[in-house]
Amino acid sequence: MIKTSTKNFFKDSINEIKIENERKNLLNKIANQIAIEYSKNSLVNLNFICTHNSRRSQLGQVWSFFAANYFNLNINAFSGGTEVTAFHGNTVKTLQKAGFTFELEDFSHQNPKYSVSFESNSKKLSGFSKKFDNPVNAEPFIAITTCNNADVNCPFIPTASYRFHLPFVDPKASDNTDHKDKTYLATNRQIAAEVFYIFSEIKNLVS
């Protein structure tokens, strides 16, 4: 895949990915609750949570960071897990191919910290693996868990003001295979499309 602009990848994803009606119903519920909170406070914190905070939750955070700017909404994007691992290298690579820039903030073999940005935006996101209750994750927050339905380790978040379960297939199974790039790209595009859908609905509801 040739690297594209983040804006083009985002817009292309919503046009290329078919979202089934049952899934749309879930996305609408998430959007509606975020819009309600937004109307009260003109600010919402989202926390994308998965066990390892390495792949799907990071993708959710990064695309929500982009979507908040794209739709001009005062929504903060965070992510976390129940364990600290690392922002996986394959996740970094697929986001770079979608136009994001990664600069190393703090080197660590175990858990490097990146400064994530995109074209035409001065804001930067600090990307690294952390627990969902890490101090950098502002409260109160709406929790969006991204584990598979079958993942018994997907955490319950008692501190969340609201919690939604939005499962995605884990691309981890493709690590160290010839089709890892294609698998990560598919997950990347799916999450980008669904984040686009959620934020577009929020924008319509609060406008």
Secondary structure, DSSP 8 states (H G I E B T S, - for coil): -----HHHHHHHHHHHS---HHHHHHHHHHHHHHHHHHHHHS-EEEEEE-SSSSSHHHHHHHHHHHHHHHTT--EEEEEEBSS-----HHHHHHHHHTT-EEEEEE--SSS-EEEEE-TT----EEE---BTT-TTS-SS-EEEE-S-TT-TT----TT-SEEEE-----GGGGTTSTTHHHHHHHHHHHHHHHHHHHHHHHHHHH-
